[in-house]
Amino acid sequence: MDTKELLKKVRKIEIKTKGLSSQVFSGEYHSAFKGRGMAFSEVREYMPGDEIRTIDWNVTARFNHPYVKVFEEERELTVMLIVDISASESFGTKEMLKREIIAELSAVLAFSATQNNDKIGLTLFTNQIELYVPPKKGKKHILRIIRELIEFQPNGKKTDIKEALRYFTNMVKKRSIAFIVSDFMDDNFEDALKVANKKHDIVALKIEDAIENEIPNVGLIQLKDNETGQTKWINTSSKKTRTKYKANAIKRNRELKETFRKAGVDYTTIATNRPYIIPLMNLFKQR
């Protein structure tokens, strides 16, 4: 992709997602992800009903009258995007490829964060860590994140969510909101998810294509696994084949939902053939 085309794509995503984040998401985002820390603000005279543990004994002794410390919520947060760019993210049979919708989603979250004066960082991963962009503020920084999401070419093809979560937990020391964006075509990451969610606030955004859940009756087709390169033929005319395919998808989604539940992680599913506004808004409202 040449520079002119890249800038055009970045600008297009910026215009679309900046509007969404300011008009639709900023209030919901603010409510869903309030600051977790409490910062000292001022002292005032003690009033009946105030907690005794908030008394400032030094000020009380100086004025010979009880005073209490007043705290207010620290608004500024650190937000991390942990984004899967493995080969399966290049898949899509409907309106958008997974990676295209991931770029848009991430941009919406980034603009929502910056409108709330939060820092935003990025980790791109496959079966290895591909790129780490430390959390910062500012439009220039967000545009860099969008650019990386569009054009970064990974070295790996497979997916290792466990490694991505371990890297994030070790790298980011301050408690953060972390959105992990993936199709979650992986396993054995439940323990790493639990550990990460104890230290941080993890939110999972599962990206899926309609054909991953139900295959249409279109005769004999060849399916290719982008991560392994393996191909196989499937006779979709067979009702038994279609039923088994759907049952496997239901089982996989049920197991993933249970993994999130056990780890205490909020999540929603984003489909490539449907607007992501509603599931994202519902997720924010539920928190």
Helices and strands as residue ranges (DSSP letters): H 3-20, I 21-25, H 26-32, E 38-45, G 52-54, H 57-63, E 67-73, E 78-84, G 87-90, H 98-115, E 119-125, E 129-136, H 139-151, H 161-171, E 177-182, H 190-199, E 201-208, G 210-212, E 220-224, E 231-235, H 239-263, E 266-271, H 277-286
